[in-house]
Amino acid sequence: MSDFDERLSAVLTAEADDAPHGSGLAEAARRRHVVRRRRRIAAGGVVAALVILAPVAVLAGGGAGDDKTASDPTPPAQPWQTISQDDVRVEIPGDWREFRCDFDGFSSDIYGPSEDDACGFGEYVAFYGSATFDPAERPGVITGNDDGTARWGGYVYAGDLAVSSSTEDRDLTRRILASARASGQPVIDGSGWETVEGAGLRYDAPAFWGLGPDADLGGYAVCALAGDRDDPPDTADRTRAGADAYIVVEYRGGRWISVSAPTAAVGDLVMASVEPDPGNTGIGCVPGI
């Protein structure tokens, strides 16, 4: 069993008490995927799919007939498209589709390039209720397989949901996750990332924070803050600061690290990339490029 499968199995097992039949849903899904294909393809427009790194039992709703396409004032260039669940929006490749997948007693809508990929946990994207989402990794961490297959997966938070994704390309997975946002928030361009260094910090962020060179970027930066581990700054984790900045705070390398970003998803991805220099105890902020 690969490292990816072990992590997926561990998460699914942890949620088994809440799942139908109380059995391993990942194995059940794969078995059904091989033995019988009782999956109904949901109607609707072409949409994209990414890999789920979390329990199928907590997939966020959306039954047959729900409209999963959404419009944004500035969508990315074709062939990408926008999908939605509740008030959360995500950009996916234009050739992905929505599939209704049956998991031994319940079904859910998952997006992918094919039914095999989506329902068989190959390449896909899915929405989870964040209140019951219990993953094995921190948000924003994109991990790969060690079994020789190319597959990169992770998740971020957006609105009241967690968005989980996996593809065969790390940059593609990161781009999709970076686009996750609540309704009304800006569409993030996650196609280009820059490595930024300063104040004893090194991190990756979307170029121009994903908003373009003409945007006002003054409120976005990664900062090293003084303070003991048991005395965090007066900023809660993943909270909104002002009209258009989201703050993520973690204790790293003897300092508190704060990320202010245009969306919680971008904040999660940037925070996951931060590498503080343990020999540098300075404080200060480092804006993106």
C-alpha positions as CSV (number, residue, x, y, z in Angstrom):
1,M,0.0,0.0,0.0
2,S,1.4,3.4,-1.0
3,D,1.8,6.3,1.5
4,F,-1.1,8.1,-0.2
5,D,-3.3,5.0,0.3
6,E,-2.2,4.6,3.9
7,R,-3.1,8.2,4.7
8,L,-6.4,7.9,2.9
9,S,-7.3,4.7,4.7
10,A,-6.3,6.1,8.1
11,V,-8.6,9.1,7.6
12,L,-11.5,7.0,6.3
13,T,-11.1,4.5,9.2
14,A,-11.2,7.4,11.7
15,E,-14.5,8.5,10.3
16,A,-16.0,5.0,10.1
17,D,-18.3,5.5,13.0
18,D,-20.1,8.3,11.1
19,A,-20.1,6.4,7.8
20,P,-22.8,4.1,6.4
21,H,-22.1,0.4,7.4
22,G,-19.1,1.6,9.5
23,S,-16.7,0.0,7.0
24,G,-13.6,1.4,5.1
25,L,-15.2,3.6,2.5
26,A,-12.1,3.9,0.4
27,E,-11.8,0.2,-0.1
28,A,-15.5,-0.2,-0.6
29,A,-15.4,2.5,-3.3
30,R,-12.5,0.9,-5.0
31,R,-14.1,-2.6,-4.8
32,R,-17.3,-1.3,-6.3
33,H,-15.4,0.6,-8.9
34,V,-13.8,-2.7,-10.1
35,V,-16.7,-5.2,-9.6
36,R,-19.7,-3.2,-10.6
37,R,-20.2,0.3,-11.9
38,R,-23.5,1.4,-10.4
39,R,-22.7,5.1,-10.7
40,R,-25.0,7.5,-12.3
41,I,-23.5,10.4,-14.3
42,A,-25.1,13.6,-13.1
43,A,-26.5,16.0,-15.7
44,G,-24.9,19.3,-16.1
45,G,-22.1,21.2,-17.9
46,V,-18.5,20.1,-18.2
47,V,-16.6,20.5,-14.9
48,A,-13.3,19.5,-13.3
49,A,-12.1,16.9,-10.8
50,L,-9.5,16.5,-8.1
51,V,-8.3,14.0,-5.5
52,I,-10.0,13.8,-2.1
53,L,-7.6,13.3,0.9
54,A,-10.4,13.1,3.4
55,P,-13.3,10.9,4.5
56,V,-16.0,10.3,1.9
57,A,-18.5,10.2,4.8
58,V,-18.3,14.0,5.2
59,L,-18.6,15.0,1.6
60,A,-20.6,18.2,1.4
61,G,-24.2,17.6,-0.1
62,G,-25.4,18.4,-3.5
63,G,-27.9,16.0,-4.9
64,A,-28.9,15.3,-8.4
65,G,-30.1,18.3,-10.3
66,D,-28.3,20.8,-8.1
67,D,-26.6,23.5,-10.2
68,K,-22.9,23.2,-9.7
69,T,-21.8,25.8,-12.2
70,A,-21.4,29.4,-11.1
71,S,-20.5,32.7,-12.7
72,D,-17.8,35.2,-11.7
73,P,-17.2,38.7,-13.0
74,T,-13.6,37.9,-14.0
75,P,-13.3,34.1,-14.7
76,P,-10.0,32.7,-15.8
77,A,-9.4,32.3,-19.5
78,Q,-10.9,29.3,-21.2
79,P,-10.8,26.3,-21.2
80,W,-11.1,26.5,-17.4
81,Q,-14.5,26.7,-15.8
82,T,-16.1,27.6,-12.4
83,I,-17.9,25.0,-10.2
84,S,-19.6,25.7,-6.9
85,Q,-21.0,24.1,-3.8
86,D,-23.1,26.3,-1.5
87,D,-21.2,29.7,-1.4
88,V,-17.8,28.3,-2.4
89,R,-16.3,28.6,-5.9
90,V,-13.4,26.7,-7.5
91,E,-11.8,26.9,-10.9
92,I,-11.2,23.6,-12.7
93,P,-10.0,22.4,-16.2
94,G,-12.7,22.8,-18.8
95,D,-12.7,19.1,-19.8
96,W,-13.5,17.8,-16.3
97,R,-17.1,16.7,-15.5
98,E,-19.3,16.1,-12.6
99,F,-20.1,12.5,-11.6
100,R,-22.6,11.0,-9.2
101,C,-20.6,8.3,-7.3
102,D,-22.2,5.5,-5.3
103,F,-20.3,4.5,-2.2
104,D,-22.0,1.4,-0.7
105,G,-25.1,3.1,0.7
106,F,-24.8,6.7,-0.1
107,S,-23.8,8.8,-3.1
108,S,-22.1,12.1,-3.7
109,D,-21.1,14.4,-6.6
110,I,-17.4,14.4,-7.4
111,Y,-15.5,16.1,-10.2
112,G,-12.9,14.6,-12.5
113,P,-11.7,14.0,-16.0
114,S,-13.5,10.7,-16.1
115,E,-15.8,8.6,-14.0
116,D,-13.0,6.2,-13.3
117,D,-10.8,9.0,-11.9
118,A,-13.5,10.7,-9.9
119,C,-15.3,7.7,-8.3
120,G,-12.2,5.6,-8.1
121,F,-10.1,8.3,-6.3
122,G,-7.7,8.9,-9.2
123,E,-7.9,12.6,-10.1
124,Y,-10.7,14.6,-8.6
125,V,-12.0,17.6,-6.6
126,A,-14.6,17.4,-3.8
127,F,-16.2,19.6,-1.2
128,Y,-16.5,18.8,2.5
129,G,-18.3,20.3,5.4
130,S,-15.4,21.9,7.4
131,A,-17.0,21.2,10.7
132,T,-16.7,17.4,10.2
133,F,-13.6,17.4,8.1
134,D,-10.7,15.6,9.8
135,P,-7.7,15.2,7.5
136,A,-4.3,13.8,8.2
137,E,-2.4,16.9,7.1
138,R,-2.5,20.6,7.7
139,P,-4.4,22.7,5.1
140,G,-2.3,23.8,2.2
141,V,0.2,20.9,2.3
142,I,0.4,19.2,-1.1
143,T,1.8,15.7,-0.8
144,G,2.8,13.2,-3.4
145,N,2.7,9.4,-3.7
146,D,5.8,7.3,-3.1
147,D,4.6,4.3,-5.1
148,G,5.9,5.5,-8.5
149,T,2.6,7.0,-9.6
150,A,2.3,10.7,-10.2
151,R,-0.4,12.1,-7.9
152,W,-0.4,15.2,-5.8
153,G,-3.1,16.1,-3.3
154,G,-4.1,18.5,-0.6
155,Y,-6.9,20.7,0.7
156,V,-7.8,24.2,1.7
157,Y,-10.6,26.0,3.5
158,A,-13.1,28.3,1.8
159,G,-16.2,29.7,3.4
160,D,-17.8,26.9,5.5
161,L,-16.3,24.1,3.3
162,A,-13.0,22.4,2.8
163,V,-12.0,21.8,-0.8
164,S,-9.8,18.7,-1.5
165,S,-8.0,18.1,-4.7
166,S,-5.5,15.8,-6.4
167,T,-4.1,15.6,-9.8
168,E,-1.0,14.1,-11.6
169,D,0.7,17.5,-11.5
170,R,1.6,19.4,-8.4
171,D,1.3,22.8,-10.0
172,L,-2.1,22.0,-11.3
173,T,-3.3,20.8,-7.9
174,R,-1.9,24.0,-6.3
175,R,-3.6,26.2,-9.0
176,I,-7.0,24.6,-8.4
177,L,-6.7,24.8,-4.6
178,A,-5.6,28.5,-4.8
179,S,-8.8,29.3,-6.7
180,A,-11.1,28.1,-3.9
181,R,-13.0,31.1,-2.5
182,A,-16.3,32.2,-0.9
183,S,-18.9,33.9,-3.1
184,G,-17.9,37.5,-3.9
185,Q,-14.2,37.0,-3.3
186,P,-11.7,37.6,-6.1
187,V,-10.7,34.9,-8.6
188,I,-7.1,34.0,-7.8
189,D,-4.7,33.3,-10.6
190,G,-2.6,30.5,-9.3
191,S,-0.8,29.7,-12.5
192,G,2.4,31.4,-11.5
193,W,4.2,31.3,-8.1
194,E,7.2,33.1,-6.8
195,T,9.6,32.2,-4.0
196,V,10.1,35.1,-1.6
197,E,12.9,35.6,1.0
198,G,13.4,38.1,3.8
199,A,13.4,38.5,7.6
200,G,14.7,35.0,8.0
201,L,11.7,33.6,6.1
202,R,11.3,31.8,2.8
203,Y,7.8,31.1,1.3
204,D,6.0,30.6,-2.0
205,A,3.0,32.8,-3.0
206,P,1.1,33.4,-6.2
207,A,2.6,36.2,-8.3
208,F,1.0,39.4,-7.2
209,W,-1.0,37.3,-4.7
210,G,-3.0,36.0,-7.6
211,L,-4.7,39.4,-8.2
212,G,-2.5,40.8,-11.0
213,P,0.0,43.6,-11.2
214,D,-2.6,46.4,-11.0
215,A,-4.2,45.3,-7.7
216,D,-3.6,47.0,-4.4
217,L,-1.3,44.5,-2.6
218,G,-0.4,46.6,0.4
219,G,-2.4,44.4,2.8
220,Y,-0.8,41.1,1.9
221,A,2.5,39.8,3.4
222,V,4.2,37.1,5.5
223,C,5.4,38.4,8.9
224,A,7.6,37.1,11.7
225,L,6.2,38.2,15.0
226,A,7.8,38.1,18.5
227,G,6.1,36.0,21.3
228,D,6.2,32.8,23.2
229,R,4.5,29.7,22.0
230,D,1.9,30.0,24.7
231,D,1.3,33.7,24.1
232,P,0.0,34.1,20.5
233,P,-0.6,37.4,18.8
234,D,-4.1,38.9,19.1
235,T,-5.1,37.3,15.8
236,A,-7.2,34.1,15.7
237,D,-6.3,31.4,13.2
238,R,-7.8,31.8,9.7
239,T,-9.8,35.0,10.6
240,R,-10.8,37.9,8.4
241,A,-8.9,41.2,8.9
242,G,-10.6,44.2,7.3
243,A,-12.5,44.0,4.1
244,D,-10.2,41.9,1.9
245,A,-7.4,40.2,3.9
246,Y,-7.4,36.8,5.7
247,I,-4.9,36.0,8.4
248,V,-3.4,32.6,9.2
249,V,-1.1,32.4,12.2
250,E,1.2,29.5,13.3
251,Y,4.2,29.2,15.7
252,R,7.3,28.2,13.7
253,G,11.0,28.1,14.5
254,G,10.7,30.2,17.7
255,R,8.6,32.9,16.2
256,W,4.9,33.5,15.4
257,I,4.4,33.5,11.6
258,S,1.4,35.5,10.2
259,V,0.2,35.3,6.6
260,S,-2.3,37.9,5.3
261,A,-3.8,36.9,2.0
262,P,-6.7,37.7,-0.2
263,T,-8.5,34.5,0.6
264,A,-8.3,31.8,3.3
265,A,-7.2,29.2,0.6
266,V,-4.2,31.3,-0.5
267,G,-3.3,31.9,3.2
268,D,-3.4,28.1,3.8
269,L,-1.2,27.4,0.8
270,V,1.3,30.2,1.6
271,M,1.5,29.2,5.3
272,A,2.2,25.6,4.3
273,S,5.2,26.7,2.3
274,V,6.8,29.0,4.9
275,E,10.3,27.9,5.9
276,P,11.6,30.1,8.9
277,D,15.3,30.2,9.6
278,P,15.7,29.0,13.2
279,G,18.9,31.0,13.5
280,N,17.1,34.2,12.7
281,T,15.0,35.7,15.6
282,G,14.3,39.0,13.8
283,I,10.8,40.3,13.3
284,G,9.3,42.0,10.3
285,C,7.1,41.5,7.2
286,V,8.0,40.3,3.8
287,P,5.5,41.2,1.0
288,G,5.0,39.0,-2.0
289,I,6.2,39.7,-5.6
